[in-house]
């Protein structure tokens, strides 16, 4: 689920997220942040294309290991932390609008 951070103090994989940042999280964590007032849900911005969940699943299936998605993301100019998890890199790819370049 894509959420927008609306209150400071939210972290993801040892990174502090900026207020106003949009990020894709699993439904459980997103719901928790929304419930606690740290984030708000963001609707899928591509109604005629795949949903965020579909894009995440497709990238996860195509790139079996984190090193594979990291290399592909770097090749199309997506920035992410060196210690980013596979899920964080996938979210960065989607947020950067590079999904179509990697599927």
N, C-alpha and C positions, 0 to 999 in steps of 0.2 A: 504494500500500500504506500502511495506517495503522500508524504506529509510536509508541511511547512513549519519550521521551528518558529515559535512565537514568544519564547521566553528563554533567557540565558541559562546555562548550566547543563546542557544536554551534551553527552559524549557518545562517540561511536568509534570503537576500536582505538581507544586512547587518544582520539582527536576531539577537541572541543568544537561543536558545531555553532556556526554564527546564526544569530537571529535573522530570520528572513530566508535562510537556506532551505531549499527543497531537497528531500532525500527519500529514497525508496527503502522501506523497512518491512520486515515480516509483519503480518497482521497483528500478532500478539504484542510486539513492542510498540507498534504504531498506536494500537488501541490504548495501551498504557500511557503513552505520552499525551494522547488526546484527552484521556480521562483526567490526568493530573494537571492539565492546562499548559503543557509545554509545547504542544503542536496542534495544528489543525489539518484536517484531511484536505488533500488537493485532488480535484477531479482529473481524470485522464484527459490530457490535452490533445489527444489524437483519437477522436471518437470514431473515425472511419478506419483507423488502423488497429494494430494489436493493442491490447491493454498492457499496462505496466507489468502485471503478473505474467502475461503471455510472453512479453519480451524477456523478462527475467528468466522464465523457464527455458526459453529457446537458447539464450546465451549460456545458461547453466548446462544444458544438455550438449551444446556444441563444443564447449571448452571444458574438458574433463578435470583439468587441474588449474589451480590458481596461476601458476607460472604461464600457462597458455593464454589465458584471458589477459593477464598483465602485459605480455608481449604484444598481443593484438591491439590492446587499448593504446599502448605507447606508440604503435605504428601509425595510428590515426590521430595522435595528438591529445589523447585524454590524459589529464593529470590526476594523480592519486598519490597517497602516502606510500612510502616504500614498504611499510609493514601492513598495508591494507589487506583485508581478507578478500576472498573471491567474491563474496556478496557485495562488499563495498566497491570493488572495481566494476562489477556489473552495474551497480547503481550509478556510478560515475559515468559509465558509457552511455546509459540511457539518458541521464540528465544532460550530458553534453550533446545529445542528439546524434550520436554515432552508431546507434543500433543497426541501422540499415547497412552501414559499412562493414559490420562484423558478422552478419548472418549469412 
